[in-house]
Amino acid sequence: MPETPFENVEAAHEYVRLLAEAVRQARAEVVQDLEEAKAVREARREEALRLVAWKLERLEAHLESSRHLLNDLRRMRRLLLGEDARPPSPGGGHEDHDEPWGG
C-alpha cells in the first residue's frame, strides 16, 4: 500500500488521467447548464457559466499537458532502468496509447 497517492510516476499519471476525465464530465454538465440558462434567458447565470466553462477548458488543457509530461517521465524512467518500454498487453502486443515514442 503506497504511503501517498503519488508513490511513483505511474500512479501520478493515472491520477491526472482520472482528474482530466472528471473535468471533462464537469465541462459537459456546464455546457448543458449553459444551454438551459440561455433557454430561460438568465443572462447573469449564462455569463457565470461561460466563465466556468472557460476555466474548465483551461484546466483540461493543463491536465492534458501534465499527462504528456508524466508519460515522458514514465518512458524515460523505464529506459533508464532498462525495462521494456511498454508492458505487454494480455494479447501479447503492446498497448500503451499514451506513449508518444515508438518502441
Backbone bond lengths (Angstrom), bond angles and torsions (degrees), N, CA, C in turn:
res aa  C-N    CA-C-N  psi(-1)  N-CA   C-N-CA  omega(-1)  CA-C   N-CA-C  phi
1 M - - - 1.452 - - 1.539 108.59 -
2 P 1.328 117.74 119.23 1.466 119.64 -179.57 1.523 111.67 -65.63
3 E 1.330 114.93 148.24 1.464 120.01 178.82 1.521 111.48 -73.95
4 T 1.321 116.62 -30.46 1.467 121.33 178.82 1.523 108.26 -129.88
5 P 1.338 117.72 161.40 1.459 118.64 178.21 1.527 112.44 -68.82
6 F 1.326 117.61 -10.36 1.452 121.74 -177.73 1.522 110.46 -117.27
7 E 1.309 116.12 47.56 1.464 122.19 -179.32 1.535 111.27 -58.34
8 N 1.336 115.77 -30.93 1.457 119.87 179.92 1.526 109.24 -149.92
9 V 1.313 115.64 174.56 1.466 121.23 -176.95 1.526 110.32 -64.52
10 E 1.326 117.24 -37.59 1.464 120.49 179.57 1.527 111.28 -60.94
11 A 1.325 116.81 -42.49 1.457 120.97 179.81 1.534 110.79 -65.94
12 A 1.317 116.55 -40.56 1.469 120.12 178.01 1.523 110.18 -65.24
13 H 1.321 116.94 -40.68 1.463 121.52 178.55 1.522 110.28 -60.88
14 E 1.312 117.43 -44.99 1.467 121.64 179.58 1.527 110.72 -64.59
15 Y 1.323 117.50 -41.45 1.459 121.14 178.84 1.536 110.57 -61.20
16 V 1.310 116.99 -45.67 1.465 120.88 -179.86 1.528 110.07 -65.15
17 R 1.339 117.04 -36.95 1.464 120.32 177.04 1.529 110.91 -61.72
18 L 1.324 116.48 -45.04 1.463 121.00 179.22 1.530 111.23 -65.94
19 L 1.312 116.38 -39.77 1.461 120.45 178.21 1.528 110.62 -63.81
20 A 1.325 117.23 -41.89 1.469 120.97 178.05 1.519 110.58 -62.19
21 E 1.317 117.25 -39.15 1.469 120.53 178.19 1.531 110.44 -64.30
22 A 1.317 117.25 -41.34 1.474 120.58 177.77 1.523 110.79 -62.99
23 V 1.327 117.17 -38.71 1.467 121.27 178.29 1.527 110.08 -65.94
24 R 1.341 117.33 -40.72 1.477 120.19 177.28 1.523 110.81 -60.60
25 Q 1.320 116.49 -42.17 1.458 120.71 178.89 1.530 110.72 -64.63
26 A 1.314 116.49 -42.28 1.469 120.65 178.54 1.523 110.59 -62.92
27 R 1.332 116.71 -41.03 1.471 120.26 177.87 1.522 111.11 -60.55
28 A 1.326 116.77 -41.70 1.469 120.77 179.18 1.525 110.40 -62.25
29 E 1.313 116.95 -40.91 1.461 120.83 178.43 1.525 111.11 -65.91
30 V 1.323 116.48 -40.01 1.465 120.41 -179.97 1.526 110.19 -66.21
31 V 1.311 117.31 -39.39 1.472 120.38 177.71 1.520 109.77 -60.76
32 Q 1.315 116.67 -42.42 1.465 120.50 177.99 1.534 110.47 -63.85
33 D 1.328 117.10 -45.17 1.465 120.79 177.43 1.520 111.17 -61.36
34 L 1.315 116.57 -37.69 1.458 121.31 178.96 1.523 110.99 -63.41
35 E 1.315 116.94 -42.87 1.461 120.81 177.56 1.527 111.15 -62.42
36 E 1.320 116.58 -39.59 1.464 120.76 178.19 1.529 110.68 -65.92
37 A 1.325 117.25 -41.07 1.469 121.02 178.82 1.523 110.88 -64.70
38 K 1.338 116.65 -37.94 1.467 120.20 176.81 1.528 110.58 -64.12
39 A 1.334 115.78 -41.53 1.468 120.71 -176.68 1.523 112.28 -62.87
40 V 1.320 116.47 -35.88 1.471 119.42 -178.96 1.524 112.25 -100.25
41 R 1.325 115.04 8.39 1.461 122.55 175.47 1.533 113.42 55.77
42 E 1.327 114.44 51.14 1.467 120.93 174.27 1.526 107.63 -98.04
43 A 1.324 115.82 85.43 1.469 121.61 -171.82 1.528 112.55 -59.78
44 R 1.315 117.50 -43.56 1.465 119.77 -177.54 1.532 111.03 -66.21
45 R 1.326 116.17 -43.76 1.471 120.65 178.11 1.532 110.38 -65.76
46 E 1.322 116.20 -39.30 1.458 120.70 178.55 1.531 110.73 -60.76
47 E 1.324 116.07 -44.70 1.466 119.82 179.43 1.529 111.20 -64.03
48 A 1.326 116.80 -41.47 1.466 120.54 178.51 1.528 110.62 -63.62
49 L 1.322 116.74 -41.01 1.457 120.38 179.60 1.526 111.72 -68.27
50 R 1.322 117.42 -32.98 1.467 120.23 175.32 1.532 110.10 -62.97
51 L 1.319 116.17 -41.41 1.458 120.45 178.58 1.536 110.67 -65.14
52 V 1.325 115.98 -43.61 1.468 120.34 177.96 1.526 110.00 -61.16
53 A 1.320 117.48 -44.34 1.465 121.34 179.91 1.528 110.53 -61.10
54 W 1.326 117.38 -41.65 1.465 121.05 179.49 1.526 110.99 -65.13
55 K 1.341 116.09 -43.24 1.474 119.98 179.22 1.534 110.51 -63.42
56 L 1.323 117.22 -41.23 1.460 120.35 178.39 1.533 111.13 -65.82
57 E 1.315 116.14 -37.34 1.460 120.49 176.83 1.526 110.94 -61.67
58 R 1.320 116.61 -44.14 1.469 121.08 178.23 1.530 110.40 -64.52
59 L 1.334 116.50 -43.43 1.460 120.40 179.34 1.527 110.31 -61.49
60 E 1.315 116.70 -42.50 1.464 120.47 178.75 1.531 110.64 -61.20
61 A 1.316 117.28 -41.56 1.467 120.91 178.85 1.532 110.87 -63.57
62 H 1.322 117.04 -41.92 1.461 120.46 179.06 1.541 110.86 -66.25
63 L 1.322 116.53 -39.03 1.457 119.27 178.56 1.529 111.10 -66.84
64 E 1.318 116.75 -38.76 1.465 119.67 177.75 1.528 110.00 -63.45
65 S 1.308 116.73 -41.90 1.464 120.66 176.50 1.532 110.32 -62.08
66 S 1.306 116.82 -41.70 1.469 120.88 178.50 1.520 110.99 -63.76
67 R 1.317 117.58 -39.17 1.466 120.92 177.23 1.518 110.67 -60.63
68 H 1.329 116.43 -43.36 1.459 119.63 179.61 1.528 111.06 -64.03
69 L 1.330 116.67 -42.39 1.464 119.83 178.63 1.528 111.38 -63.99
70 L 1.322 116.51 -43.85 1.466 119.68 178.42 1.523 110.83 -64.69
71 N 1.315 116.68 -37.23 1.455 119.77 177.77 1.522 110.58 -63.20
72 D 1.332 116.73 -42.68 1.461 120.27 176.80 1.523 110.60 -60.23
73 L 1.316 116.84 -41.54 1.466 120.58 178.87 1.524 111.31 -65.43
74 R 1.336 116.75 -39.43 1.468 119.77 176.70 1.522 110.06 -59.67
75 R 1.302 114.86 -45.81 1.468 120.70 -178.19 1.539 110.67 -63.02
76 M 1.322 116.20 -46.09 1.469 119.74 -179.67 1.521 111.26 -64.18
77 R 1.331 117.10 -40.04 1.458 120.64 178.16 1.526 110.14 -61.35
78 R 1.332 116.02 -44.91 1.465 119.30 178.75 1.523 111.49 -61.79
79 L 1.320 116.66 -41.54 1.464 119.75 179.05 1.525 111.34 -65.05
80 L 1.332 116.39 -42.45 1.460 120.37 -179.28 1.524 112.09 -66.83
81 L 1.327 116.57 -33.79 1.462 120.30 -179.88 1.523 112.07 -86.99
82 G 1.337 116.74 -1.60 1.460 120.27 178.65 1.505 113.61 73.13
83 E 1.328 116.68 21.26 1.462 120.37 178.53 1.517 109.42 -84.27
84 D 1.324 116.09 160.35 1.465 120.65 173.46 1.516 107.15 -58.33
85 A 1.325 117.24 138.43 1.463 122.24 -176.34 1.517 112.07 -59.05
86 R 1.319 116.67 -37.80 1.458 120.43 -178.70 1.519 108.06 -135.30
87 P 1.330 116.98 133.52 1.464 118.34 179.45 1.530 109.35 -67.97
88 P 1.337 117.40 143.83 1.459 119.18 179.60 1.517 111.23 -66.55
89 S 1.327 115.88 143.90 1.458 120.77 176.45 1.519 108.52 -81.08
90 P 1.335 119.08 166.64 1.464 120.88 179.40 1.523 112.79 -56.54
91 G 1.341 117.93 -28.39 1.455 121.31 179.47 1.508 113.55 -82.35
92 G 1.337 118.31 -1.98 1.448 121.95 177.81 1.510 114.12 100.37
93 G 1.322 118.55 -15.20 1.462 121.31 179.73 1.512 110.70 -92.47
94 H 1.320 116.56 -176.58 1.460 121.55 177.29 1.514 108.90 -103.25
95 E 1.336 116.13 133.03 1.464 119.43 179.90 1.516 110.84 -138.83
96 D 1.300 118.55 70.02 1.456 121.64 173.65 1.513 105.67 -119.31
97 H 1.327 115.70 86.31 1.452 121.61 -172.11 1.523 113.21 -65.94
98 D 1.313 117.90 -15.89 1.452 120.24 179.75 1.526 111.57 -81.82
99 E 1.298 118.36 -15.74 1.455 121.71 -177.91 1.526 109.31 -70.92
100 P 1.341 118.62 116.88 1.463 120.27 -177.92 1.511 113.58 -78.75
101 W 1.324 118.18 -19.22 1.455 122.12 -175.56 1.504 110.12 -98.42
102 G 1.294 115.99 146.37 1.464 119.95 174.11 1.513 110.56 -72.67
103 G 1.307 117.64 171.33 1.453 117.10 179.61 1.469 112.87 -174.32
